[in-house]
Amino acid sequence: MIGNRMKKQWAVALILSLFVALVAACGGANDKGNQATGSKELTLSEIEAKAKEEGSVVSVGMPDSWANWKDTWADMKSKYGLAHTDTDMSSAEEIAKFDAEKDKPTSDIGDVGIAFGPVAISKGVTQPYKTSHWDEIPAWAKDADGHWVIGYQGTIAFMTNTKLVPNPPKSWEDLKNGNYKIVVGDVTKAAQAQMAVLAASIALGGDEKNIEPGLAFFEDLAKKGRIANVEATLANIEKGEVQVTLLWDFNALNYSDQLGKDQYTVTIPKEGSVVSGYATIINKFAPHPNAAKLTREYILSDAGQINLAKGYARPIRDSVKLPDDVQAKLLPKEEYANAKPVGDYKAWEETAKSIPEQWQERVLVHIN
């Protein structure tokens, strides 16, 4: 899931019937979804009816293979008759596309890393929409005005090849004291790899403003020859040469399932880690605005959250009851006891700018 990615008014009787269908599909969603701004707030029933009239939803950065989006798109088609197309692209590219095409918009909704939510707002390319379950979303995971909202979250984890490391590390201390190599990824440009540095910093007493603990940790490992200078990709892991890889938990769990749970274990380091997530942004100039709002509504419904969990992504709504077979795909909640979300993304954005140079000077210099 790293890199490109892997984005009405009807008759009263019909409105009532559509509303009943939406309530069932959205796991009991009420009619409180709203536009957050504007002279008239539409009810969910009205949004659904208008979305059906629009007939389609066009996404960016939300391909079938990422977070099991394919099931959500299939549901939007079967439940609401919405056709769907997606163009996979990075968070920055999504925002640039919304901005460049504002006079002739082609896209309705995108899925961006949480740090890009404020960027999208500053570019003036988003429109707000608060869903029925808005109050259940943690404050850190949403824009107060509804311009972006996290649908699913990820936490930096250890993925261990147990054929190479019989006693998988369960903590940063275990990782430090091991005698095997680890893969962090390209910290000079990959967000996942940079988050691994932040995760270590948080666990060892730092935060988004102070990543010295994390840098010092990896610098020490590099000096001992314990960091492998390869990409943290499924292909490299599959070769059987990678011993421990630092990844988002949803990537690690996905890879583990593909390669064999009997050989690959996934663990959240017990001292702590970092929690982040991906947020939907609705194009201010969307050609199908109500279809985009209905899509966000569905993503945050019980059914939509379960779809994401099927793709190994932890739902943002804790109240969602996952089916046993879906829950079995994820790690127990207890493993996340010390995982913390980024508290200040503006501070992290500034800190992250210095990471490539510091990594080059302090860590890469010691790696062959």
C-alpha positions in Angstrom: 0.0 0.0 0.0 3.1 2.3 -0.3 4.0 4.4 -3.3 1.3 4.8 -6.0 -1.5 3.6 -5.1 -1.3 1.6 -4.4 -8.6 7.5 -4.2 -32.4 14.7 -6.0 -35.1 15.3 -5.0 -37.5 12.4 -5.5 -41.1 11.7 -4.5 -41.6 11.3 -0.7 -42.3 7.6 -1.0 -39.1 6.9 -2.9 -37.1 9.0 -0.4 -38.4 6.9 2.4 -37.6 3.7 0.7 -34.1 4.8 -0.2 -33.5 6.0 3.4 -34.5 2.5 4.7 -32.1 0.9 2.3 -29.3 3.3 3.3 -29.9 2.7 7.0 -29.6 -1.1 6.5 -26.5 -0.8 4.3 -24.7 1.7 6.5 -25.1 -0.3 9.7 -27.8 1.9 11.2 -26.5 5.2 10.0 -29.0 7.9 10.9 -30.1 10.9 8.8 -27.6 13.4 10.3 -25.1 13.5 7.5 -24.7 17.1 6.4 -22.8 19.4 4.1 -21.3 21.4 7.0 -21.7 24.6 5.0 -24.1 26.2 2.6 -27.5 27.7 2.9 -29.3 24.3 2.9 -28.1 21.1 4.5 -29.3 18.1 2.7 -30.5 15.0 4.5 -28.9 11.6 3.8 -32.1 10.7 1.9 -31.7 13.7 -0.4 -28.0 13.1 -0.8 -28.6 9.5 -1.8 -31.3 10.5 -4.3 -29.1 13.2 -5.9 -26.2 10.7 -6.0 -28.3 8.3 -7.9 -29.2 11.0 -10.4 -25.5 11.7 -10.8 -25.0 8.1 -11.6 -21.2 7.7 -11.0 -18.3 8.5 -8.7 -14.8 9.1 -9.9 -12.0 8.6 -7.4 -8.2 9.1 -7.4 -5.8 7.1 -5.3 -8.4 4.5 -4.3 -7.6 1.5 -6.5 -9.2 -1.9 -6.0 -6.1 -3.4 -4.6 -5.6 -0.8 -1.8 -7.4 -1.4 1.5 -9.9 -3.6 -0.3 -11.5 -0.6 -2.0 -12.9 -3.1 -4.6 -15.6 -4.2 -2.2 -16.7 -0.7 -1.4 -16.9 0.2 -5.1 -18.9 -3.0 -5.7 -21.3 -2.0 -2.9 -21.7 1.5 -4.3 -22.7 -0.1 -7.6 -25.0 -2.7 -6.2 -26.7 -0.6 -3.5 -26.9 2.8 -5.2 -26.3 2.1 -8.9 -23.1 4.2 -9.0 -20.6 3.4 -11.7 -17.0 3.9 -10.6 -13.5 4.6 -12.1 -10.2 5.3 -10.4 -6.8 6.6 -11.3 -4.1 5.6 -8.9 -1.8 8.4 -7.8 0.0 9.8 -4.8 -1.5 12.1 -2.2 0.3 15.2 -3.7 -0.7 14.3 -7.2 -4.4 14.0 -6.1 -4.4 17.5 -4.7 -2.6 18.9 -7.7 -5.2 17.3 -10.0 -8.1 18.8 -8.1 -6.4 22.2 -8.4 -5.4 21.9 -12.0 -8.8 20.8 -13.2 -11.0 23.1 -11.2 -12.4 24.7 -14.4 -13.0 21.3 -16.0 -13.1 18.8 -13.0 -13.1 15.1 -13.7 -12.6 13.7 -10.2 -14.9 13.6 -7.1 -13.1 12.1 -4.2 -9.5 11.1 -3.2 -7.7 9.2 -0.4 -4.7 11.0 1.0 -2.2 10.5 3.8 -3.4 12.5 6.9 -0.6 15.0 6.6 -2.0 16.0 3.2 -5.4 16.9 4.5 -4.4 20.4 5.7 -2.4 20.8 2.5 -5.6 20.2 0.5 -7.5 22.7 2.6 -4.8 25.3 2.1 -5.0 24.8 -1.7 -8.7 25.4 -1.6 -9.7 22.2 -3.3 -11.9 20.5 -0.7 -15.5 20.8 0.3 -16.7 19.7 3.8 -19.1 16.9 4.6 -19.7 15.5 8.1 -21.0 11.9 8.1 -23.6 10.4 10.3 -20.9 8.8 12.5 -19.0 12.1 12.8 -19.0 12.2 16.6 -17.4 8.7 16.8 -14.3 9.8 14.9 -11.4 10.8 17.2 -10.5 14.5 17.1 -7.0 13.7 15.7 -8.6 11.9 12.8 -10.8 14.6 11.3 -10.8 18.2 10.2 -13.1 20.1 12.6 -15.1 21.5 9.6 -15.4 18.3 7.8 -12.9 18.9 4.9 -11.1 15.6 5.6 -11.7 12.5 7.7 -9.7 9.4 8.4 -11.4 6.2 7.2 -8.8 3.7 8.4 -5.6 3.8 10.4 -2.1 2.2 10.4 0.6 1.6 12.9 4.3 0.9 12.3 4.9 -2.8 13.1 7.7 -5.4 12.9 7.3 -8.1 10.3 9.7 -11.0 11.1 10.7 -14.0 9.0 10.7 -16.7 11.7 12.8 -19.1 9.7 15.6 -16.6 9.9 14.8 -15.1 13.4 13.3 -17.9 15.6 12.6 -15.4 18.4 10.8 -12.5 16.8 11.3 -9.1 18.4 8.4 -7.8 20.4 9.9 -4.5 21.4 12.5 -1.9 20.3 14.7 -3.2 23.0 14.5 -6.7 21.5 15.3 -5.2 18.1 18.3 -3.3 19.5 19.7 -6.5 21.1 19.2 -8.8 18.2 21.9 -10.2 15.8 19.9 -9.9 12.6 19.5 -7.3 9.9 16.5 -5.1 9.6 14.9 -3.2 6.7 13.6 0.3 7.3 13.2 1.3 3.6 14.2 4.5 1.9 14.0 7.1 4.7 15.1 9.8 2.3 11.8 9.8 0.5 9.3 7.1 1.6 6.6 8.3 4.1 6.4 4.8 5.6 10.1 4.7 6.3 10.1 8.1 7.8 7.2 7.1 10.1 9.3 4.2 11.3 11.9 6.8 12.5 9.1 8.7 14.2 7.7 5.5 15.8 11.1 4.7 17.3 11.3 8.3 18.6 7.9 8.2 20.2 8.7 4.8 21.9 12.0 6.1 23.2 10.8 9.4 24.6 10.7 11.7 21.6 7.9 13.1 19.5 7.2 14.7 16.2 9.3 17.7 17.2 12.1 15.6 18.6 13.2 12.6 16.5 16.7 12.4 18.0 15.9 9.2 19.9 14.9 7.5 16.7 17.8 8.7 14.7 20.2 7.7 17.4 18.6 4.2 17.6 19.0 3.5 13.9 22.5 5.2 13.8 23.6 2.7 16.4 22.2 -0.3 14.4 23.8 1.0 11.2 27.2 1.2 12.9 26.8 -2.4 13.9 26.0 -3.4 10.3 22.5 -4.3 11.1 20.5 -2.2 8.6 20.0 -3.7 5.1 20.0 -1.0 2.4 17.0 -2.5 0.4 13.5 -1.4 -0.3 10.7 -2.7 2.1 8.8 -4.4 -0.7 6.9 -7.6 -0.9 9.3 -8.8 -3.6 12.4 -8.3 -1.5 10.8 -9.9 1.5 9.7 -12.9 -0.6 13.3 -13.6 -1.6 13.8 -14.9 1.9 16.8 -12.6 2.6 15.0 -10.0 4.7 14.9 -10.9 8.4 12.8 -8.1 10.0 11.0 -5.3 8.2 9.4 -2.2 9.6 6.1 -1.6 7.9 2.6 -0.3 8.4 0.6 -3.0 10.1 -1.8 -3.3 7.2 1.0 -3.9 4.8 2.7 -6.3 7.1 -0.4 -8.3 7.7 -1.2 -8.4 4.0 2.3 -9.6 3.2 2.2 -12.2 5.9 -1.0 -13.6 4.6 0.4 -13.8 1.1 3.7 -15.3 2.1 2.5 -17.6 4.9 1.6 -16.7 8.5 3.5 -19.8 9.7 6.7 -18.1 8.6 6.0 -14.4 9.0 4.8 -12.8 12.3 3.6 -9.2 12.8 4.1 -7.4 16.1 3.5 -3.8 17.4 6.5 -2.9 19.5 5.4 -2.9 23.1 7.1 0.4 24.2 5.2 2.3 21.6 4.7 3.2 17.9 3.1 5.8 15.8 -0.5 5.7 14.5 -1.4 7.5 11.3 -4.1 7.1 8.7 -5.6 7.9 5.3 -8.3 10.5 4.8 -11.0 11.1 2.2 -11.1 14.5 0.6 -14.0 15.6 -1.5 -13.2 17.7 -4.5 -14.6 21.2 -4.1 -15.3 21.2 -7.9 -16.6 17.6 -8.0 -18.8 16.8 -11.0 -20.6 14.3 -8.8 -20.6 15.9 -5.4 -23.4 14.0 -3.8 -22.0 10.7 -5.0 -18.7 11.7 -3.3 -20.6 12.5 -0.1 -22.5 9.2 -0.2 -19.2 7.4 -0.7 -17.7 9.0 2.4 -20.9 8.2 4.2 -20.6 4.5 3.2 -16.9 4.3 4.0 -17.6 5.3 7.6 -20.6 3.1 7.9 -20.3 -0.3 9.6 -20.3 -2.1 6.2 -17.7 0.3 4.8 -15.5 -0.1 7.8 -15.7 -3.9 7.6 -14.7 -3.7 3.9 -11.6 -1.8 4.9 -10.8 -4.3 7.6 -11.0 -7.1 5.1 -8.0 -5.3 3.5 -6.1 -5.4 6.8 -6.8 -1.7 7.6 -8.0 -1.0 11.1 -11.3 0.9 11.1 -11.3 4.3 12.6 -14.6 3.7 14.4 -14.0 1.6 17.5 -17.7 0.8 17.8 -17.8 -1.3 14.6 -18.3 -5.0 15.4 -16.1 -7.0 12.9 -17.2 -10.5 11.9 -14.9 -13.1 13.5 -13.2 -14.0 10.2 -12.4 -10.4 9.5 -11.3 -9.7 13.1 -8.9 -12.6 12.7 -7.1 -10.7 9.9 -6.1 -8.0 12.4 -3.9 -7.9 15.5 -5.5 -7.8 18.9 -6.4 -4.3 20.2 -4.2 -4.9 23.2 -1.1 -4.7 21.0 -1.8 -1.1 20.3 -1.9 0.1 23.9 1.1 2.3 23.6 0.7 3.3 20.0 0.1 7.1 19.6 -1.2 9.3 16.8 0.9 12.3 15.7 -0.1 15.2 17.9 1.1 18.0 15.7 1.2 17.4 12.0 2.5 20.9 11.2 5.5 20.2 13.5 6.0 16.8 11.9 5.9 18.3 8.4 8.7 20.6 9.4 10.7 17.9 11.1 10.2 15.5 8.2 12.0 18.0 5.9 15.2 17.5 7.8 15.1 13.7 7.9 16.6 12.9 4.5 19.8 14.8 5.1 20.1 13.6 8.7 19.5 10.0 7.6 22.2 10.3 4.9 24.7 11.8 7.3 24.1 9.6 10.3 22.8 6.3 9.1 23.4 5.7 5.4 27.1 6.6 5.8 27.5 3.4 7.8 25.6 1.1 5.4 27.4 -0.8 2.7 
